[in-house]
Amino acid sequence: MNAQRILIVGGYGVVGRRIAAELAASYPDQITIAGRHGAQAAEAAVAVGYGARGREIDTSMASSIAAALEGVTTVISCIDLADRSLLWAAIERGLCYTDVTPRLTELGRGAAYERVDAAARSAGARIVLGTGIAPGIANVMARALNDTLGCADEIETALLLPASGSGGPALFGYFLQELAMSYEILIQGASRRVRAFSDPRLVEFLPPAGTRLAYLFPFSDQVLYPHTLGVHTAITRLAIDPAWLGRFLAITVRTRASRLMAIGWIRNALMNVRRQNRPSAKTAWFQLRVDVRCGDRWRHAMLAGQSQADATALAAAETARLLIGGKVEPGAWVPEQVVDPGPFFSRLASRGLRVEVYNGSSPS
């Protein structure tokens, strides 16, 4: 069997290493960890074991992507490429593909997603987009609540993250970058342009977190809910611990100072603050809350965990298993369309990530 059958791009990063570790024992001699620096990829592969291998890939060069995909059947991307070059290369070759990058908003709610889906179906490619926490686990939680209630008119997601947690510097850098951008949300069937870290609302999380201010944020689980679950309102929010940092970022948006985040040295300064306040493994934690309304009935689901990187990796690995096992049909999908909540939640629970469902009202 080909040693490069499963290619993890960005595989020596915080999340990529965990995905490789999740899959390596089940697929010995089939994992290749790839990244811009071949030596780091090889070092990570040795640490993972089970015959994993490392290789270099430059995702800015079509020839490098083509060489890395030779003999591969499944691609897992842990990097955020604005041009989607890796995705399109996988589609053209009819491969299986999934990613954990949070940015799906450029696919929109219409033509862009439809082009990806049509191309994948034509080529026989099997694509599952956004398989981390949000998008990813949040989508499956929304699907479970939709199935329980019988419909979904409104979905609200709130993610509570420690600013210095285990998601890696790329995740925090993504948060800062999004401050300078506006995006669209769907409210009662109408699109509304908003900015990240605006419109704060109180959201009740599990103890000891309690009630926190959560701000609008362009997590991509909201993007395709109108298409996949038929919702009329889809909103995603982010709360940050410590709370003062969330308030600071909200002020930068309100005063238009968020444009400063586009200046590299300012982003780097905040990243240094993050590094200096990194918590220990015992204190790192995250929470995810998903609320769904069907008519006049509300239910919400909660998930709490110690490491968002571990949760992201586990979700991505479980989705990859579906692709590798031939459980996904050709086309472009998002998690709520292809992941069965029952077995998925059982797998999460076996790793200490239990999803609990409650009757209750909207979080705001």
C-alpha positions as CSV (number, residue, x, y, z in Angstrom):
1,M,0.0,0.0,0.0
2,N,1.3,3.5,-0.9
3,A,3.2,5.1,1.9
4,Q,1.8,8.5,0.9
5,R,-1.8,7.6,0.8
6,I,-2.9,10.1,3.5
7,L,-1.2,13.5,3.2
8,I,-1.5,16.0,6.1
9,V,-0.5,19.4,4.9
10,G,0.7,21.7,7.7
11,G,1.2,18.4,9.5
12,Y,4.0,19.6,11.9
13,G,1.9,22.4,13.3
14,V,0.0,22.2,16.6
15,V,-3.1,20.7,15.1
16,G,-1.5,18.8,12.3
17,R,0.7,16.7,14.6
18,R,-2.3,15.8,16.7
19,I,-4.2,14.7,13.6
20,A,-1.3,12.5,12.5
21,A,-1.1,11.0,15.9
22,E,-4.8,10.2,15.9
23,L,-4.6,8.4,12.5
24,A,-1.2,6.8,12.5
25,A,-1.9,3.7,14.5
26,S,-5.0,2.9,12.3
27,Y,-3.1,3.5,9.1
28,P,0.5,2.5,9.5
29,D,2.9,3.3,6.8
30,Q,0.2,5.5,5.1
31,I,0.7,8.9,6.8
32,T,2.8,11.6,5.2
33,I,3.3,14.8,7.2
34,A,4.0,17.7,4.8
35,G,5.0,21.3,5.2
36,R,7.2,24.1,3.8
37,H,10.2,22.8,5.8
38,G,11.0,19.2,5.0
39,A,13.3,18.7,8.0
40,Q,10.5,19.7,10.5
41,A,8.1,17.4,8.7
42,A,10.5,14.5,8.9
43,E,11.1,15.3,12.6
44,A,7.3,15.3,13.3
45,A,6.9,12.0,11.4
46,V,9.5,10.3,13.6
47,A,7.8,11.5,16.7
48,V,4.4,10.2,15.4
49,G,5.9,6.8,14.5
50,Y,3.9,4.0,12.9
51,G,5.9,4.4,9.7
52,A,4.8,8.0,9.2
53,R,7.0,10.0,6.8
54,G,7.8,13.6,6.2
55,R,8.1,15.6,3.0
56,E,8.4,19.2,1.8
57,I,5.6,21.0,0.0
58,D,5.4,24.6,-1.1
59,T,1.7,25.4,-1.5
60,S,2.5,28.6,-3.5
61,M,3.8,26.4,-6.3
62,A,1.5,24.3,-8.4
63,S,4.4,21.9,-9.3
64,S,5.1,21.3,-5.6
65,I,1.5,20.6,-4.9
66,A,1.3,18.2,-7.8
67,A,4.4,16.3,-6.7
68,A,3.1,16.0,-3.1
69,L,-0.3,14.6,-4.3
70,E,1.3,11.9,-6.4
71,G,-0.1,8.6,-5.1
72,V,-2.2,10.2,-2.5
73,T,-5.9,9.4,-2.0
74,T,-6.8,11.5,1.0
75,V,-5.6,15.1,1.8
76,I,-6.1,16.8,5.2
77,S,-5.2,20.5,5.1
78,C,-4.3,22.4,8.3
79,I,-3.3,25.6,6.5
80,D,-5.4,28.5,5.3
81,L,-4.8,29.2,1.6
82,A,-6.7,32.2,0.2
83,D,-6.6,30.8,-3.3
84,R,-7.7,27.3,-2.3
85,S,-5.0,25.9,-4.6
86,L,-4.7,22.7,-2.6
87,L,-8.5,22.1,-2.6
88,W,-8.7,22.6,-6.3
89,A,-5.7,20.3,-7.0
90,A,-7.4,17.6,-4.9
91,I,-10.7,18.1,-6.8
92,E,-9.0,17.9,-10.2
93,R,-7.4,14.5,-9.2
94,G,-10.6,13.1,-7.8
95,L,-9.2,12.8,-4.3
96,C,-10.7,12.8,-0.8
97,Y,-10.1,16.1,1.0
98,T,-10.9,17.8,4.3
99,D,-9.6,20.8,6.2
100,V,-9.7,22.4,9.6
101,T,-9.2,26.0,8.5
102,P,-11.9,28.3,9.9
103,R,-12.2,30.5,6.8
104,L,-15.1,29.3,4.5
105,T,-16.9,32.5,4.2
106,E,-15.5,33.2,0.7
107,L,-17.6,30.2,-0.5
108,G,-20.6,32.3,0.4
109,R,-24.2,30.9,0.3
110,G,-24.4,30.4,-3.4
111,A,-22.4,30.3,-6.6
112,A,-18.9,29.8,-5.1
113,Y,-19.9,26.7,-3.1
114,E,-22.0,25.4,-6.0
115,R,-18.9,25.6,-8.3
116,V,-16.8,23.6,-5.8
117,D,-19.6,21.0,-5.4
118,A,-20.2,20.7,-9.2
119,A,-16.4,20.3,-9.9
120,A,-16.1,17.7,-7.1
121,R,-19.0,15.7,-8.4
122,S,-17.7,15.8,-11.9
123,A,-14.3,14.6,-10.9
124,G,-15.5,12.1,-8.4
125,A,-13.8,13.9,-5.6
126,R,-15.1,13.7,-2.0
127,I,-14.8,16.9,-0.1
128,V,-15.7,17.7,3.5
129,L,-15.1,21.4,4.3
130,G,-14.5,22.8,7.8
131,T,-14.0,19.9,10.2
132,G,-12.5,21.5,13.3
133,I,-14.5,23.0,16.2
134,A,-16.4,25.8,14.5
135,P,-16.9,24.9,11.7
136,G,-16.9,21.2,12.5
137,I,-18.1,20.0,15.9
138,A,-20.5,22.9,16.0
139,N,-22.1,21.8,12.7
140,V,-22.7,18.3,14.0
141,M,-24.2,19.7,17.2
142,A,-26.6,21.9,15.2
143,R,-27.6,18.9,13.1
144,A,-28.3,16.8,16.2
145,L,-30.5,19.6,17.6
146,N,-32.3,20.0,14.3
147,D,-33.0,16.3,14.2
148,T,-34.3,16.4,17.8
149,L,-36.6,19.4,17.2
150,G,-37.7,18.5,13.7
151,C,-36.5,21.7,12.1
152,A,-34.1,24.6,12.6
153,D,-35.3,28.2,12.0
154,E,-32.5,29.8,13.9
155,I,-29.0,28.7,14.9
156,E,-26.7,30.6,17.3
157,T,-23.2,29.4,18.1
158,A,-20.9,30.7,20.8
159,L,-17.3,29.6,21.3
160,L,-15.4,30.5,24.4
161,L,-11.6,30.3,24.0
162,P,-8.6,31.2,26.1
163,A,-6.5,33.7,24.2
164,S,-3.4,31.8,25.1
165,G,-4.7,28.3,24.7
166,S,-3.5,25.4,22.6
167,G,-4.9,26.3,19.2
168,G,-1.5,27.6,18.0
169,P,-0.3,31.0,16.8
170,A,-2.1,30.7,13.5
171,L,-5.5,30.6,15.2
172,F,-4.8,33.7,17.3
173,G,-3.4,35.5,14.3
174,Y,-6.6,34.7,12.4
175,F,-8.7,36.3,15.1
176,L,-6.6,39.5,14.8
177,Q,-6.8,39.6,11.1
178,E,-10.5,39.3,11.0
179,L,-10.9,42.5,13.1
180,A,-10.2,44.6,10.0
181,M,-12.9,42.9,7.9
182,S,-16.6,43.1,7.6
183,Y,-18.8,40.1,6.7
184,E,-22.5,39.1,6.2
185,I,-24.8,37.3,8.6
186,L,-28.3,36.1,8.0
187,I,-31.1,37.6,10.2
188,Q,-34.7,36.5,9.5
189,G,-33.8,35.7,5.9
190,A,-32.1,39.0,5.2
191,S,-28.3,39.5,4.9
192,R,-26.8,42.1,7.2
193,R,-23.2,43.3,7.0
194,V,-21.4,43.4,10.3
195,R,-18.0,43.6,11.9
196,A,-16.2,41.1,14.1
197,F,-16.3,41.9,17.8
198,S,-19.4,44.0,17.6
199,D,-22.9,43.5,19.1
200,P,-21.8,41.9,22.4
201,R,-24.4,39.6,24.1
202,L,-24.3,37.7,27.4
203,V,-24.0,34.0,26.9
204,E,-24.4,31.4,29.6
205,F,-21.5,28.9,29.6
206,L,-20.9,25.9,31.9
207,P,-19.3,26.5,35.3
208,P,-16.8,27.8,36.2
209,A,-17.0,30.1,33.2
210,G,-20.5,31.2,33.8
211,T,-22.0,34.2,31.9
212,R,-19.6,35.8,29.4
213,L,-19.9,38.6,26.8
214,A,-19.7,37.0,23.4
215,Y,-19.1,39.1,20.2
216,L,-20.0,38.5,16.6
217,F,-17.3,36.6,14.8
218,P,-17.2,35.1,11.3
219,F,-16.9,31.4,12.2
220,S,-17.8,29.6,9.1
221,D,-20.3,27.1,10.5
222,Q,-23.0,29.7,9.8
223,V,-22.3,30.1,6.1
224,L,-24.2,27.1,4.7
225,Y,-26.9,26.5,7.3
226,P,-29.5,28.2,5.1
227,H,-28.6,25.6,2.4
228,T,-28.1,22.5,4.6
229,L,-30.6,23.0,7.4
230,G,-33.0,25.7,6.0
231,V,-32.4,28.3,8.7
232,H,-33.6,31.9,8.5
233,T,-31.1,33.2,11.1
234,A,-27.5,32.1,11.6
235,I,-25.2,33.8,14.0
236,T,-21.8,32.9,15.4
237,R,-20.1,34.5,18.4
238,L,-16.7,34.4,20.2
239,A,-15.9,35.0,23.8
240,I,-12.3,35.3,24.9
241,D,-10.7,34.6,28.2
242,P,-9.4,36.9,29.7
243,A,-12.5,39.1,29.3
244,W,-10.5,42.3,29.2
245,L,-8.9,41.2,25.9
246,G,-12.4,40.7,24.4
247,R,-13.4,44.2,25.5
248,F,-10.2,45.7,24.1
249,L,-10.7,44.1,20.7
250,A,-14.3,45.3,20.7
251,I,-13.2,48.8,21.4
252,T,-10.7,48.7,18.5
253,V,-13.6,47.7,16.2
254,R,-15.9,50.4,17.6
255,T,-13.3,53.1,17.2
256,R,-12.2,51.8,13.8
257,A,-8.7,51.1,15.3
258,S,-9.1,47.6,14.0
259,R,-7.4,48.8,10.8
260,L,-4.2,48.9,12.9
261,M,-4.4,45.1,13.2
262,A,-3.5,44.9,9.6
263,I,-0.1,46.4,10.5
264,G,2.2,43.5,11.1
265,W,4.2,44.9,14.1
266,I,1.0,45.6,16.1
267,R,-0.3,42.0,15.5
268,N,3.1,40.7,16.5
269,A,3.1,42.7,19.7
270,L,-0.3,41.2,20.7
271,M,1.0,37.8,19.8
272,N,3.9,38.3,22.2
273,V,1.4,39.2,25.0
274,R,-0.4,36.0,24.2
275,R,2.9,33.9,24.4
276,Q,3.9,35.5,27.7
277,N,0.5,34.7,29.3
278,R,0.3,31.1,28.1
279,P,-1.6,29.0,30.7
280,S,-0.5,25.6,31.9
281,A,-2.0,22.5,30.4
282,K,-4.1,22.2,33.6
283,T,-5.8,25.6,33.1
284,A,-6.3,25.6,29.3
285,W,-9.9,25.1,28.4
286,F,-12.6,26.0,25.8
287,Q,-16.4,25.7,25.6
288,L,-18.8,25.5,22.7
289,R,-22.5,26.3,22.9
290,V,-25.0,25.8,20.0
291,D,-28.6,27.0,20.3
292,V,-31.3,26.0,17.8
293,R,-34.9,27.3,17.6
294,C,-37.7,25.5,15.8
295,G,-40.9,27.5,16.0
296,D,-41.3,28.5,19.6
297,R,-39.1,25.7,20.9
298,W,-35.4,26.1,21.8
299,R,-32.7,23.5,22.7
300,H,-29.1,24.0,23.2
301,A,-26.0,21.7,23.3
302,M,-22.8,22.3,25.3
303,L,-19.3,21.0,24.9
304,A,-16.4,21.7,27.2
305,G,-12.8,20.6,26.8
306,Q,-9.3,21.3,28.0
307,S,-7.6,21.7,24.6
308,Q,-9.1,23.2,21.5
309,A,-6.3,21.7,19.4
310,D,-7.0,18.2,20.6
311,A,-10.7,18.6,19.9
312,T,-10.0,20.0,16.5
313,A,-7.7,17.2,15.6
314,L,-10.1,14.5,16.9
315,A,-13.0,16.0,14.8
316,A,-10.8,16.2,11.7
317,A,-9.5,12.7,12.2
318,E,-13.0,11.2,12.6
319,T,-14.1,13.0,9.4
320,A,-11.0,11.7,7.6
321,R,-11.9,8.1,8.7
322,L,-15.3,8.6,6.9
323,L,-13.6,9.7,3.8
324,I,-10.9,7.0,3.9
325,G,-13.6,4.4,4.5
326,G,-15.7,5.4,1.5
327,K,-18.6,6.7,3.6
328,V,-18.9,10.0,1.8
329,E,-20.3,10.4,-1.7
330,P,-18.7,12.5,-4.5
331,G,-19.3,16.2,-4.0
332,A,-18.6,19.0,-1.6
333,W,-20.1,18.7,1.8
334,V,-20.1,20.2,5.3
335,P,-20.1,18.2,8.5
336,E,-23.8,18.4,9.2
337,Q,-24.5,16.7,5.9
338,V,-22.3,13.6,6.3
339,V,-21.4,13.1,10.0
340,D,-23.8,11.0,12.0
341,P,-24.1,12.7,15.4
342,G,-24.5,9.6,17.5
343,P,-21.2,7.7,16.7
344,F,-19.4,11.0,16.4
345,F,-20.4,12.2,19.9
346,S,-19.6,8.7,21.3
347,R,-16.1,9.0,19.9
348,L,-15.7,12.5,21.4
349,A,-17.0,11.2,24.7
350,S,-14.5,8.4,24.8
351,R,-11.8,11.1,24.8
352,G,-13.4,13.2,27.5
353,L,-15.4,15.5,25.2
354,R,-19.0,15.0,26.1
355,V,-21.8,16.8,24.3
356,E,-24.8,17.5,26.6
357,V,-28.2,18.6,25.2
358,Y,-30.6,20.8,27.2
359,N,-34.0,22.3,26.9
360,G,-33.9,26.0,27.2
361,S,-34.1,29.5,25.7
362,S,-31.9,31.5,23.4
363,P,-28.5,32.5,24.8
364,S,-29.2,36.2,24.4
